[in-house]
Amino acid sequence: MEVKINKEIRDYTESIVLGLSLRQCFFSVLACLIAVGFYFLFIDHLGLEITSWLYMLSAAPFAALGFVTYQGMKAEQIVINAWRSFLLTNQKLVFKPQNLYYEFLLETIQNHRKESMNKNDKKLRKTKKAKQRKNESA
């Protein structure tokens, strides 16, 4: 007997407050604290309208950190992977093929070339005989 379970079961998160997970609650509270800090810091200097835009724009990225997921990664993992791929490993990649079969058989190929070019070469015959003697003695 087989029980089928949906794959979405892995995406289950327990809600803590108002249907938000602990992570989402943490980043929402962090965004609120940053907004309040910006409000009290800039209200006297910039006025109400500019300050309201400033604290909304400053709190939005922190609020989004709790909700953003991409291909199963959380926001910090996305930032770390983007940092690594775009900035730290930004180098020119050059493809250099390597033929292992050719490298493995290079000595045999060179011997065949020598044999075909120099059929009557005395040195080549001596080295062949020496190799045969080594193989027979081993």
N, CA, C and O atoms as CSV, one atom per row, in Angstrom:
chain,resi,resn,atom,element,x,y,z
A,1,MET,N,N,0.839,-1.174,0.000
A,1,MET,CA,C,0.000,0.000,0.000
A,1,MET,C,C,0.885,1.237,0.000
A,1,MET,O,O,1.882,1.292,0.719
A,2,GLU,N,N,0.526,2.219,-0.796
A,2,GLU,CA,C,1.335,3.416,-0.943
A,2,GLU,C,C,0.482,4.637,-0.621
A,2,GLU,O,O,-0.642,4.775,-1.103
A,3,VAL,N,N,1.033,5.508,0.194
A,3,VAL,CA,C,0.335,6.739,0.558
A,3,VAL,C,C,1.006,7.887,-0.185
A,3,VAL,O,O,2.212,8.097,-0.056
A,4,LYS,N,N,0.230,8.621,-0.957
A,4,LYS,CA,C,0.778,9.736,-1.725
A,4,LYS,C,C,0.698,11.011,-0.894
A,4,LYS,O,O,-0.351,11.351,-0.347
A,5,ILE,N,N,1.821,11.704,-0.812
A,5,ILE,CA,C,1.901,12.958,-0.069
A,5,ILE,C,C,2.381,14.028,-1.041
A,5,ILE,O,O,3.324,13.804,-1.799
A,6,ASN,N,N,1.743,15.174,-1.019
A,6,ASN,CA,C,2.118,16.268,-1.904
A,6,ASN,C,C,3.508,16.791,-1.568
A,6,ASN,O,O,3.937,16.741,-0.415
A,7,LYS,N,N,4.211,17.295,-2.584
A,7,LYS,CA,C,5.550,17.842,-2.381
A,7,LYS,C,C,5.509,19.181,-1.651
A,7,LYS,O,O,6.514,19.611,-1.084
A,8,GLU,N,N,4.361,19.836,-1.662
A,8,GLU,CA,C,4.238,21.122,-0.995
A,8,GLU,C,C,4.322,20.999,0.523
A,8,GLU,O,O,4.442,22.008,1.218
A,9,ILE,N,N,4.262,19.789,1.038
A,9,ILE,CA,C,4.339,19.585,2.479
A,9,ILE,C,C,5.686,20.054,3.016
A,9,ILE,O,O,5.796,20.417,4.187
A,10,ARG,N,N,6.704,20.046,2.171
A,10,ARG,CA,C,8.029,20.502,2.589
A,10,ARG,C,C,8.070,22.007,2.803
A,10,ARG,O,O,8.911,22.505,3.553
A,11,ASP,N,N,7.179,22.728,2.159
A,11,ASP,CA,C,7.165,24.182,2.253
A,11,ASP,C,C,6.360,24.687,3.441
A,11,ASP,O,O,6.169,25.895,3.583
A,12,TYR,N,N,5.893,23.804,4.280
A,12,TYR,CA,C,5.076,24.204,5.427
A,12,TYR,C,C,5.915,24.968,6.436
A,12,TYR,O,O,7.008,24.535,6.800
A,13,THR,N,N,5.399,26.108,6.888
A,13,THR,CA,C,6.035,26.871,7.962
A,13,THR,C,C,4.975,27.177,9.005
A,13,THR,O,O,3.835,27.498,8.667
A,14,GLU,N,N,5.341,27.080,10.237
A,14,GLU,CA,C,4.391,27.310,11.313
A,14,GLU,C,C,4.217,28.798,11.530
A,14,GLU,O,O,5.199,29.538,11.593
A,15,SER,N,N,2.980,29.240,11.645
A,15,SER,CA,C,2.721,30.666,11.844
A,15,SER,C,C,2.803,31.001,13.328
A,15,SER,O,O,2.287,30.266,14.170
A,16,ILE,N,N,3.448,32.103,13.635
A,16,ILE,CA,C,3.652,32.537,15.013
A,16,ILE,C,C,2.654,33.638,15.361
A,16,ILE,O,O,1.859,33.486,16.289
A,17,VAL,N,N,2.692,34.741,14.622
A,17,VAL,CA,C,1.834,35.892,14.886
A,17,VAL,C,C,1.198,36.341,13.576
A,17,VAL,O,O,1.911,36.582,12.602
A,18,LEU,N,N,-0.113,36.456,13.531
A,18,LEU,CA,C,-0.857,36.957,12.371
A,18,LEU,C,C,-0.559,36.177,11.101
A,18,LEU,O,O,-0.572,36.750,10.012
A,19,GLY,N,N,-0.295,34.906,11.216
A,19,GLY,CA,C,-0.033,34.081,10.044
A,19,GLY,C,C,1.379,34.209,9.498
A,19,GLY,O,O,1.666,33.688,8.420
A,20,LEU,N,N,2.260,34.884,10.207
A,20,LEU,CA,C,3.654,35.046,9.781
A,20,LEU,C,C,4.531,34.035,10.497
A,20,LEU,O,O,4.274,33.673,11.645
A,21,SER,N,N,5.567,33.587,9.809
A,21,SER,CA,C,6.525,32.681,10.447
A,21,SER,C,C,7.437,33.505,11.357
A,21,SER,O,O,7.376,34.734,11.375
A,22,LEU,N,N,8.275,32.807,12.102
A,22,LEU,CA,C,9.189,33.485,13.018
A,22,LEU,C,C,10.151,34.390,12.249
A,22,LEU,O,O,10.442,35.505,12.681
A,23,ARG,N,N,10.625,33.919,11.140
A,23,ARG,CA,C,11.543,34.703,10.302
A,23,ARG,C,C,10.860,35.971,9.791
A,23,ARG,O,O,11.440,37.055,9.842
A,24,GLN,N,N,9.647,35.834,9.307
A,24,GLN,CA,C,8.911,36.985,8.792
A,24,GLN,C,C,8.580,37.974,9.908
A,24,GLN,O,O,8.632,39.187,9.703
A,25,CYS,N,N,8.243,37.461,11.078
A,25,CYS,CA,C,7.983,38.341,12.227
A,25,CYS,C,C,9.241,39.117,12.613
A,25,CYS,O,O,9.186,40.323,12.856
A,26,PHE,N,N,10.358,38.424,12.668
A,26,PHE,CA,C,11.616,39.075,13.046
A,26,PHE,C,C,11.957,40.212,12.087
A,26,PHE,O,O,12.272,41.316,12.530
A,27,PHE,N,N,11.898,39.957,10.789
A,27,PHE,CA,C,12.259,40.991,9.831
A,27,PHE,C,C,11.212,42.104,9.770
A,27,PHE,O,O,11.557,43.246,9.467
A,28,SER,N,N,9.947,41.800,10.050
A,28,SER,CA,C,8.918,42.842,10.106
A,28,SER,C,C,9.170,43.772,11.282
A,28,SER,O,O,9.074,44.991,11.144
A,29,VAL,N,N,9.495,43.200,12.441
A,29,VAL,CA,C,9.802,44.014,13.614
A,29,VAL,C,C,11.070,44.834,13.371
A,29,VAL,O,O,11.133,46.001,13.759
A,30,LEU,N,N,12.057,44.248,12.746
A,30,LEU,CA,C,13.289,44.972,12.413
A,30,LEU,C,C,12.989,46.143,11.484
A,30,LEU,O,O,13.530,47.232,11.674
A,31,ALA,N,N,12.144,45.937,10.496
A,31,ALA,CA,C,11.776,47.018,9.577
A,31,ALA,C,C,11.045,48.131,10.309
A,31,ALA,O,O,11.271,49.310,10.035
A,32,CYS,N,N,10.169,47.766,11.238
A,32,CYS,CA,C,9.455,48.782,12.020
A,32,CYS,C,C,10.417,49.584,12.887
A,32,CYS,O,O,10.303,50.806,12.975
A,33,LEU,N,N,11.361,48.905,13.524
A,33,LEU,CA,C,12.344,49.608,14.351
A,33,LEU,C,C,13.198,50.561,13.523
A,33,LEU,O,O,13.499,51.668,13.971
A,34,ILE,N,N,13.586,50.150,12.337
A,34,ILE,CA,C,14.379,51.014,11.466
A,34,ILE,C,C,13.547,52.208,11.016
A,34,ILE,O,O,14.057,53.327,10.957
A,35,ALA,N,N,12.265,51.986,10.697
A,35,ALA,CA,C,11.389,53.087,10.289
A,35,ALA,C,C,11.206,54.094,11.419
A,35,ALA,O,O,11.264,55.301,11.185
A,36,VAL,N,N,10.988,53.616,12.630
A,36,VAL,CA,C,10.817,54.511,13.771
A,36,VAL,C,C,12.108,55.286,14.036
A,36,VAL,O,O,12.076,56.486,14.310
A,37,GLY,N,N,13.243,54.589,13.953
A,37,GLY,CA,C,14.529,55.266,14.133
A,37,GLY,C,C,14.750,56.362,13.106
A,37,GLY,O,O,15.175,57.462,13.461
A,38,PHE,N,N,14.469,56.084,11.842
A,38,PHE,CA,C,14.631,57.082,10.796
A,38,PHE,C,C,13.657,58.247,11.003
A,38,PHE,O,O,13.996,59.403,10.746
A,39,TYR,N,N,12.465,57.936,11.460
A,39,TYR,CA,C,11.470,58.984,11.685
A,39,TYR,C,C,11.967,59.977,12.731
A,39,TYR,O,O,11.973,61.185,12.495
A,40,PHE,N,N,12.388,59.457,13.900
A,40,PHE,CA,C,12.829,60.361,14.961
A,40,PHE,C,C,14.160,61.030,14.645
A,40,PHE,O,O,14.453,62.104,15.171
A,41,LEU,N,N,14.960,60.414,13.802
A,41,LEU,CA,C,16.254,60.991,13.455
A,41,LEU,C,C,16.121,62.149,12.470
A,41,LEU,O,O,16.868,63.123,12.565
A,42,PHE,N,N,15.175,62.059,11.517
A,42,PHE,CA,C,15.113,63.038,10.436
A,42,PHE,C,C,13.885,63.946,10.446
A,42,PHE,O,O,13.804,64.832,9.595
A,43,ILE,N,N,12.934,63.779,11.350
A,43,ILE,CA,C,11.702,64.564,11.308
A,43,ILE,C,C,11.974,66.052,11.523
A,43,ILE,O,O,11.327,66.888,10.892
A,44,ASP,N,N,12.905,66.394,12.387
A,44,ASP,CA,C,13.191,67.807,12.657
A,44,ASP,C,C,13.989,68.463,11.540
A,44,ASP,O,O,13.879,69.672,11.337
A,45,HIS,N,N,14.786,67.696,10.815
A,45,HIS,CA,C,15.673,68.264,9.802
A,45,HIS,C,C,15.041,68.324,8.414
A,45,HIS,O,O,15.258,69.294,7.688
A,46,LEU,N,N,14.273,67.322,8.031
A,46,LEU,CA,C,13.791,67.223,6.649
A,46,LEU,C,C,12.299,67.485,6.475
A,46,LEU,O,O,11.856,67.676,5.343
A,47,GLY,N,N,11.535,67.503,7.505
A,47,GLY,CA,C,10.102,67.704,7.381
A,47,GLY,C,C,9.377,66.373,7.281
A,47,GLY,O,O,9.996,65.320,7.131
A,48,LEU,N,N,8.038,66.439,7.367
A,48,LEU,CA,C,7.235,65.228,7.451
A,48,LEU,C,C,7.203,64.454,6.143
A,48,LEU,O,O,7.340,63.231,6.164
A,49,GLU,N,N,7.027,65.119,5.006
A,49,GLU,CA,C,6.858,64.401,3.737
A,49,GLU,C,C,8.124,63.660,3.319
A,49,GLU,O,O,8.067,62.478,2.978
A,50,ILE,N,N,9.245,64.335,3.343
A,50,ILE,CA,C,10.512,63.696,2.935
A,50,ILE,C,C,10.881,62.600,3.930
A,50,ILE,O,O,11.358,61.537,3.532
A,51,THR,N,N,10.663,62.850,5.217
A,51,THR,CA,C,10.976,61.837,6.224
A,51,THR,C,C,10.119,60.593,6.036
A,51,THR,O,O,10.619,59.478,6.184
A,52,SER,N,N,8.843,60.758,5.715
A,52,SER,CA,C,7.983,59.592,5.527
A,52,SER,C,C,8.448,58.751,4.347
A,52,SER,O,O,8.445,57.523,4.430
A,53,TRP,N,N,8.848,59.390,3.250
A,53,TRP,CA,C,9.396,58.628,2.109
A,53,TRP,C,C,10.704,57.940,2.491
A,53,TRP,O,O,10.954,56.797,2.108
A,54,LEU,N,N,11.525,58.647,3.243
A,54,LEU,CA,C,12.823,58.099,3.626
A,54,LEU,C,C,12.672,56.866,4.517
A,54,LEU,O,O,13.355,55.867,4.292
A,55,TYR,N,N,11.804,56.911,5.511
A,55,TYR,CA,C,11.705,55.737,6.380
A,55,TYR,C,C,10.980,54.584,5.699
A,55,TYR,O,O,11.237,53.426,6.029
A,56,MET,N,N,10.079,54.868,4.755
A,56,MET,CA,C,9.456,53.758,4.009
A,56,MET,C,C,10.482,53.069,3.110
A,56,MET,O,O,10.530,51.842,3.027
A,57,LEU,N,N,11.298,53.881,2.439
A,57,LEU,CA,C,12.324,53.301,1.558
A,57,LEU,C,C,13.408,52.573,2.353
A,57,LEU,O,O,13.968,51.590,1.868
A,58,SER,N,N,13.709,53.034,3.552
A,58,SER,CA,C,14.743,52.365,4.348
A,58,SER,C,C,14.222,51.089,4.994
A,58,SER,O,O,14.995,50.155,5.206
A,59,ALA,N,N,12.937,51.024,5.311
A,59,ALA,CA,C,12.387,49.840,5.974
A,59,ALA,C,C,11.994,48.751,4.978
A,59,ALA,O,O,11.967,47.575,5.342
A,60,ALA,N,N,11.694,49.107,3.753
A,60,ALA,CA,C,11.218,48.132,2.757
A,60,ALA,C,C,12.191,46.972,2.515
A,60,ALA,O,O,11.748,45.823,2.490
A,61,PRO,N,N,13.498,47.217,2.336
A,61,PRO,CA,C,14.396,46.068,2.112
A,61,PRO,C,C,14.433,45.094,3.292
A,61,PRO,O,O,14.516,43.882,3.091
A,62,PHE,N,N,14.373,45.612,4.514
A,62,PHE,CA,C,14.418,44.737,5.685
A,62,PHE,C,C,13.125,43.938,5.817
A,62,PHE,O,O,13.147,42.778,6.229
A,63,ALA,N,N,12.006,44.556,5.470
A,63,ALA,CA,C,10.740,43.823,5.501
A,63,ALA,C,C,10.728,42.740,4.427
A,63,ALA,O,O,10.198,41.652,4.651
A,64,ALA,N,N,11.308,43.031,3.262
A,64,ALA,CA,C,11.324,42.067,2.160
A,64,ALA,C,C,12.225,40.871,2.458
A,64,ALA,O,O,11.989,39.778,1.942
A,65,LEU,N,N,13.257,41.066,3.288
A,65,LEU,CA,C,14.177,39.966,3.598
A,65,LEU,C,C,13.460,38.771,4.210
A,65,LEU,O,O,13.871,37.632,3.988
A,66,GLY,N,N,12.410,39.001,4.965
A,66,GLY,CA,C,11.689,37.913,5.602
A,66,GLY,C,C,10.821,37.119,4.651
A,66,GLY,O,O,10.491,35.968,4.933
A,67,PHE,N,N,10.445,37.714,3.526
A,67,PHE,CA,C,9.480,37.082,2.632
A,67,PHE,C,C,10.090,36.538,1.342
A,67,PHE,O,O,9.472,35.700,0.685
A,68,VAL,N,N,11.266,36.984,0.966
A,68,VAL,CA,C,11.861,36.625,-0.320
A,68,VAL,C,C,12.483,35.234,-0.264
A,68,VAL,O,O,13.294,34.945,0.616
A,69,THR,N,N,12.097,34.370,-1.214
A,69,THR,CA,C,12.768,33.094,-1.437
A,69,THR,C,C,12.873,32.894,-2.940
A,69,THR,O,O,11.957,33.239,-3.687
A,70,TYR,N,N,13.979,32.341,-3.373
A,70,TYR,CA,C,14.197,32.093,-4.796
A,70,TYR,C,C,14.919,30.764,-4.922
A,70,TYR,O,O,16.015,30.597,-4.387
A,71,GLN,N,N,14.316,29.823,-5.621
A,71,GLN,CA,C,14.850,28.483,-5.820
A,71,GLN,C,C,15.246,27.830,-4.495
A,71,GLN,O,O,16.284,27.176,-4.395
A,72,GLY,N,N,14.401,28.020,-3.486
A,72,GLY,CA,C,14.625,27.405,-2.187
A,72,GLY,C,C,15.649,28.106,-1.325
A,72,GLY,O,O,15.968,27.614,-0.242
A,73,MET,N,N,16.180,29.243,-1.764
A,73,MET,CA,C,17.161,29.973,-0.974
A,73,MET,C,C,16.495,31.173,-0.314
A,73,MET,O,O,15.609,31.800,-0.894
A,74,LYS,N,N,16.922,31.482,0.885
A,74,LYS,CA,C,16.452,32.676,1.573
A,74,LYS,C,C,17.221,33.882,1.050
A,74,LYS,O,O,18.177,33.736,0.289
A,75,ALA,N,N,16.800,35.073,1.462
A,75,ALA,CA,C,17.364,36.315,0.918
A,75,ALA,C,C,18.869,36.418,1.160
A,75,ALA,O,O,19.611,36.829,0.268
A,76,GLU,N,N,19.327,36.047,2.363
A,76,GLU,CA,C,20.768,36.175,2.618
A,76,GLU,C,C,21.584,35.225,1.766
A,76,GLU,O,O,22.685,35.569,1.337
A,77,GLN,N,N,21.059,34.032,1.515
A,77,GLN,CA,C,21.770,33.096,0.638
A,77,GLN,C,C,21.819,33.617,-0.793
A,77,GLN,O,O,22.815,33.424,-1.490
A,78,ILE,N,N,20.751,34.274,-1.233
A,78,ILE,CA,C,20.739,34.870,-2.578
A,78,ILE,C,C,21.803,35.947,-2.678
A,78,ILE,O,O,22.539,36.008,-3.663
A,79,VAL,N,N,21.889,36.796,-1.665
A,79,VAL,CA,C,22.885,37.881,-1.672
A,79,VAL,C,C,24.302,37.310,-1.658
A,79,VAL,O,O,25.176,37.797,-2.375
A,80,ILE,N,N,24.529,36.285,-0.848
A,80,ILE,CA,C,25.869,35.682,-0.768
A,80,ILE,C,C,26.249,35.044,-2.101
A,80,ILE,O,O,27.379,35.213,-2.561
A,81,ASN,N,N,25.333,34.319,-2.726
A,81,ASN,CA,C,25.629,33.693,-4.018
A,81,ASN,C,C,25.829,34.725,-5.112
A,81,ASN,O,O,26.692,34.553,-5.973
A,82,ALA,N,N,25.040,35.802,-5.093
A,82,ALA,CA,C,25.221,36.866,-6.081
A,82,ALA,C,C,26.572,37.541,-5.884
A,82,ALA,O,O,27.267,37.839,-6.856
A,83,TRP,N,N,26.944,37.779,-4.642
A,83,TRP,CA,C,28.242,38.394,-4.333
A,83,TRP,C,C,29.384,37.521,-4.859
A,83,TRP,O,O,30.328,38.019,-5.471
A,84,ARG,N,N,29.285,36.225,-4.613
A,84,ARG,CA,C,30.344,35.321,-5.067
A,84,ARG,C,C,30.415,35.248,-6.589
A,84,ARG,O,O,31.503,35.297,-7.164
A,85,SER,N,N,29.271,35.133,-7.236
A,85,SER,CA,C,29.289,34.894,-8.677
A,85,SER,C,C,29.574,36.150,-9.481
A,85,SER,O,O,30.248,36.078,-10.509
A,86,PHE,N,N,29.079,37.299,-9.041
A,86,PHE,CA,C,29.242,38.503,-9.846
A,86,PHE,C,C,30.484,39.302,-9.502
A,86,PHE,O,O,31.093,39.893,-10.394
A,87,LEU,N,N,30.875,39.337,-8.251
A,87,LEU,CA,C,31.973,40.215,-7.866
A,87,LEU,C,C,33.277,39.482,-7.577
A,87,LEU,O,O,34.341,39.905,-8.030
A,88,LEU,N,N,33.201,38.396,-6.832
A,88,LEU,CA,C,34.440,37.741,-6.417
A,88,LEU,C,C,35.041,36.849,-7.497
A,88,LEU,O,O,36.263,36.735,-7.584
A,89,THR,N,N,34.223,36.225,-8.309
A,89,THR,CA,C,34.747,35.322,-9.326
A,89,THR,C,C,34.597,35.899,-10.727
A,89,THR,O,O,34.444,35.157,-11.698
A,90,ASN,N,N,34.641,37.203,-10.828
A,90,ASN,CA,C,34.496,37.845,-12.132
A,90,ASN,C,C,35.850,37.791,-12.846
A,90,ASN,O,O,36.681,38.687,-12.699
A,91,GLN,N,N,36.046,36.758,-13.594
A,91,GLN,CA,C,37.292,36.583,-14.320
A,91,GLN,C,C,36.997,35.984,-15.684
A,91,GLN,O,O,35.952,35.372,-15.906
A,92,LYS,N,N,37.925,36.175,-16.571
A,92,LYS,CA,C,37.753,35.658,-17.920
A,92,LYS,C,C,38.002,34.153,-17.915
A,92,LYS,O,O,39.058,33.688,-17.485
A,93,LEU,N,N,37.027,33.405,-18.393
A,93,LEU,CA,C,37.141,31.948,-18.434
A,93,LEU,C,C,37.572,31.519,-19.817
A,93,LEU,O,O,36.968,31.926,-20.809
A,94,VAL,N,N,38.603,30.706,-19.899
A,94,VAL,CA,C,39.125,30.227,-21.166
A,94,VAL,C,C,39.000,28.712,-21.177
A,94,VAL,O,O,39.431,28.029,-20.248
A,95,PHE,N,N,38.408,28.206,-22.233
A,95,PHE,CA,C,38.236,26.763,-22.360
A,95,PHE,C,C,39.477,26.178,-23.014
A,95,PHE,O,O,39.836,26.568,-24.125
A,96,LYS,N,N,40.125,25.258,-22.342
A,96,LYS,CA,C,41.297,24.568,-22.875
A,96,LYS,C,C,40.984,23.080,-22.870
A,96,LYS,O,O,41.019,22.445,-21.816
A,97,PRO,N,N,40.680,22.520,-24.025
A,97,PRO,CA,C,40.335,21.097,-24.049
A,97,PRO,C,C,41.554,20.223,-23.746
A,97,PRO,O,O,42.689,20.600,-24.039
A,98,GLN,N,N,41.311,19.089,-23.175
A,98,GLN,CA,C,42.372,18.158,-22.832
A,98,GLN,C,C,41.950,16.772,-23.317
A,98,GLN,O,O,40.925,16.234,-22.896
A,99,ASN,N,N,42.748,16.215,-24.197
A,99,ASN,CA,C,42.449,14.909,-24.748
A,99,ASN,C,C,43.269,13.869,-23.986
A,99,ASN,O,O,44.441,13.649,-24.292
A,100,LEU,N,N,42.660,13.245,-23.014
A,100,LEU,CA,C,43.367,12.263,-22.185
A,100,LEU,C,C,43.758,11.024,-22.983
A,100,LEU,O,O,44.811,10.431,-22.748
A,101,TYR,N,N,42.911,10.642,-23.921
A,101,TYR,CA,C,43.204,9.474,-24.747
A,101,TYR,C,C,44.477,9.706,-25.556
A,101,TYR,O,O,45.321,8.816,-25.666
A,102,TYR,N,N,44.610,10.916,-26.126
A,102,TYR,CA,C,45.798,11.237,-26.906
A,102,TYR,C,C,47.046,11.260,-26.021
A,102,TYR,O,O,48.090,10.732,-26.403
A,103,GLU,N,N,46.937,11.867,-24.847
A,103,GLU,CA,C,48.084,11.934,-23.943
A,103,GLU,C,C,48.505,10.544,-23.473
A,103,GLU,O,O,49.696,10.274,-23.320
A,104,PHE,N,N,47.551,9.679,-23.249
A,104,PHE,CA,C,47.846,8.327,-22.798
A,104,PHE,C,C,48.565,7.524,-23.880
A,104,PHE,O,O,49.474,6.750,-23.582
A,105,LEU,N,N,48.162,7.706,-25.118
A,105,LEU,CA,C,48.744,6.942,-26.227
A,105,LEU,C,C,49.807,7.704,-27.013
A,105,LEU,O,O,50.191,7.270,-28.099
A,106,LEU,N,N,50.285,8.821,-26.492
A,106,LEU,CA,C,51.247,9.652,-27.207
A,106,LEU,C,C,52.529,8.897,-27.538
A,106,LEU,O,O,53.028,9.006,-28.658
A,107,GLU,N,N,53.062,8.150,-26.612
A,107,GLU,CA,C,54.303,7.406,-26.853
A,107,GLU,C,C,54.108,6.360,-27.952
A,107,GLU,O,O,54.971,6.201,-28.815
A,108,THR,N,N,52.993,5.657,-27.924
A,108,THR,CA,C,52.704,4.647,-28.948
A,108,THR,C,C,52.547,5.295,-30.316
A,108,THR,O,O,53.040,4.770,-31.314
A,109,ILE,N,N,51.870,6.423,-30.365
A,109,ILE,CA,C,51.679,7.133,-31.637
A,109,ILE,C,C,53.022,7.584,-32.199
A,109,ILE,O,O,53.265,7.456,-33.399
A,110,GLN,N,N,53.900,8.112,-31.339
A,110,GLN,CA,C,55.216,8.544,-31.808
A,110,GLN,C,C,56.042,7.359,-32.310
A,110,GLN,O,O,56.761,7.479,-33.301
A,111,ASN,N,N,55.940,6.225,-31.634
A,111,ASN,CA,C,56.672,5.033,-32.093
A,111,ASN,C,C,56.178,4.581,-33.466
A,111,ASN,O,O,56.981,4.218,-34.325
A,112,HIS,N,N,54.872,4.603,-33.673
A,112,HIS,CA,C,54.314,4.217,-34.982
A,112,HIS,C,C,54.758,5.169,-36.080
A,112,HIS,O,O,55.015,4.746,-37.207
A,113,ARG,N,N,54.847,6.435,-35.760
A,113,ARG,CA,C,55.310,7.418,-36.760
A,113,ARG,C,C,56.777,7.158,-37.127
A,113,ARG,O,O,57.154,7.183,-38.299
A,114,LYS,N,N,57.588,6.908,-36.097
A,114,LYS,CA,C,59.001,6.632,-36.367
A,114,LYS,C,C,59.160,5.387,-37.222
A,114,LYS,O,O,59.956,5.360,-38.162
A,115,GLU,N,N,58.397,4.359,-36.887
A,115,GLU,CA,C,58.489,3.109,-37.643
A,115,GLU,C,C,58.075,3.304,-39.092
A,115,GLU,O,O,58.704,2.755,-39.998
A,116,SER,N,N,57.036,4.070,-39.315
A,116,SER,CA,C,56.571,4.251,-40.692
A,116,SER,C,C,57.526,5.120,-41.494
A,116,SER,O,O,57.610,4.966,-42.713
A,117,MET,N,N,58.245,6.025,-40.849
A,117,MET,CA,C,59.155,6.910,-41.580
A,117,MET,C,C,60.526,6.271,-41.781
A,117,MET,O,O,61.168,6.472,-42.812
A,118,ASN,N,N,60.957,5.522,-40.815
A,118,ASN,CA,C,62.314,4.981,-40.866
A,118,ASN,C,C,62.281,3.459,-40.788
A,118,ASN,O,O,62.602,2.884,-39.748
A,119,LYS,N,N,61.907,2.823,-41.851
A,119,LYS,CA,C,61.845,1.359,-41.826
A,119,LYS,C,C,63.222,0.728,-41.771
A,119,LYS,O,O,63.381,-0.364,-41.225
A,120,ASN,N,N,64.212,1.391,-42.323
A,120,ASN,CA,C,65.551,0.815,-42.378
A,120,ASN,C,C,66.511,1.463,-41.378
A,120,ASN,O,O,67.726,1.390,-41.557
A,121,ASP,N,N,65.994,2.076,-40.363
A,121,ASP,CA,C,66.829,2.759,-39.374
A,121,ASP,C,C,67.404,1.739,-38.389
A,121,ASP,O,O,66.661,0.983,-37.764
A,122,LYS,N,N,68.747,1.725,-38.254
A,122,LYS,CA,C,69.410,0.746,-37.401
A,122,LYS,C,C,69.188,1.040,-35.918
A,122,LYS,O,O,69.017,0.114,-35.125
A,123,LYS,N,N,69.189,2.321,-35.537
A,123,LYS,CA,C,69.001,2.682,-34.132
A,123,LYS,C,C,67.615,2.252,-33.648
A,123,LYS,O,O,67.445,1.766,-32.530
A,124,LEU,N,N,66.646,2.446,-34.521
A,124,LEU,CA,C,65.284,2.075,-34.164
A,124,LEU,C,C,65.177,0.564,-33.952
A,124,LEU,O,O,64.502,0.106,-33.029
A,125,ARG,N,N,65.839,-0.197,-34.801
A,125,ARG,CA,C,65.806,-1.648,-34.655
A,125,ARG,C,C,66.470,-2.075,-33.340
A,125,ARG,O,O,65.997,-2.997,-32.676
A,126,LYS,N,N,67.554,-1.411,-32.972
A,126,LYS,CA,C,68.248,-1.737,-31.728
A,126,LYS,C,C,67.365,-1.422,-30.517
A,126,LYS,O,O,67.298,-2.209,-29.573
A,127,THR,N,N,66.700,-0.291,-30.547
A,127,THR,CA,C,65.827,0.048,-29.406
A,127,THR,C,C,64.649,-0.913,-29.307
A,127,THR,O,O,64.210,-1.247,-28.207
A,128,LYS,N,N,64.131,-1.365,-30.465
A,128,LYS,CA,C,63.043,-2.346,-30.455
A,128,LYS,C,C,63.506,-3.649,-29.835
A,128,LYS,O,O,62.807,-4.244,-29.015
A,129,LYS,N,N,64.697,-4.090,-30.237
A,129,LYS,CA,C,65.215,-5.327,-29.696
A,129,LYS,C,C,65.468,-5.203,-28.198
A,129,LYS,O,O,65.211,-6.141,-27.443
A,130,ALA,N,N,65.974,-4.040,-27.763
A,130,ALA,CA,C,66.235,-3.825,-26.341
A,130,ALA,C,C,64.921,-3.865,-25.546
A,130,ALA,O,O,64.873,-4.439,-24.458
A,131,LYS,N,N,63.877,-3.269,-26.079
A,131,LYS,CA,C,62.573,-3.288,-25.416
A,131,LYS,C,C,62.019,-4.703,-25.350
A,131,LYS,O,O,61.443,-5.108,-24.340
A,132,GLN,N,N,62.196,-5.451,-26.431
A,132,GLN,CA,C,61.711,-6.827,-26.442
A,132,GLN,C,C,62.455,-7.660,-25.402
A,132,GLN,O,O,61.843,-8.479,-24.717
A,133,ARG,N,N,63.749,-7.465,-25.277
A,133,ARG,CA,C,64.539,-8.204,-24.291
A,133,ARG,C,C,64.079,-7.865,-22.869
A,133,ARG,O,O,63.987,-8.740,-22.008
A,134,LYS,N,N,63.786,-6.547,-22.635
A,134,LYS,CA,C,63.312,-6.146,-21.309
A,134,LYS,C,C,61.995,-6.819,-20.983
A,134,LYS,O,O,61.790,-7.323,-19.879
A,135,ASN,N,N,61.113,-6.818,-21.958
A,135,ASN,CA,C,59.803,-7.424,-21.746
A,135,ASN,C,C,59.906,-8.943,-21.512
A,135,ASN,O,O,59.171,-9.504,-20.699
A,136,GLU,N,N,60.817,-9.590,-22.226
A,136,GLU,CA,C,60.982,-11.029,-22.066
A,136,GLU,C,C,61.594,-11.348,-20.707
A,136,GLU,O,O,61.206,-12.322,-20.062
A,137,SER,N,N,62.549,-10.531,-20.273
A,137,SER,CA,C,63.231,-10.798,-19.003
A,137,SER,C,C,62.315,-10.459,-17.806
A,137,SER,O,O,62.473,-11.036,-16.731
A,138,ALA,N,N,61.372,-9.537,-17.987
A,138,ALA,CA,C,60.500,-9.139,-16.861
A,138,ALA,C,C,59.329,-10.024,-16.720
A,138,ALA,O,O,58.507,-9.822,-15.827
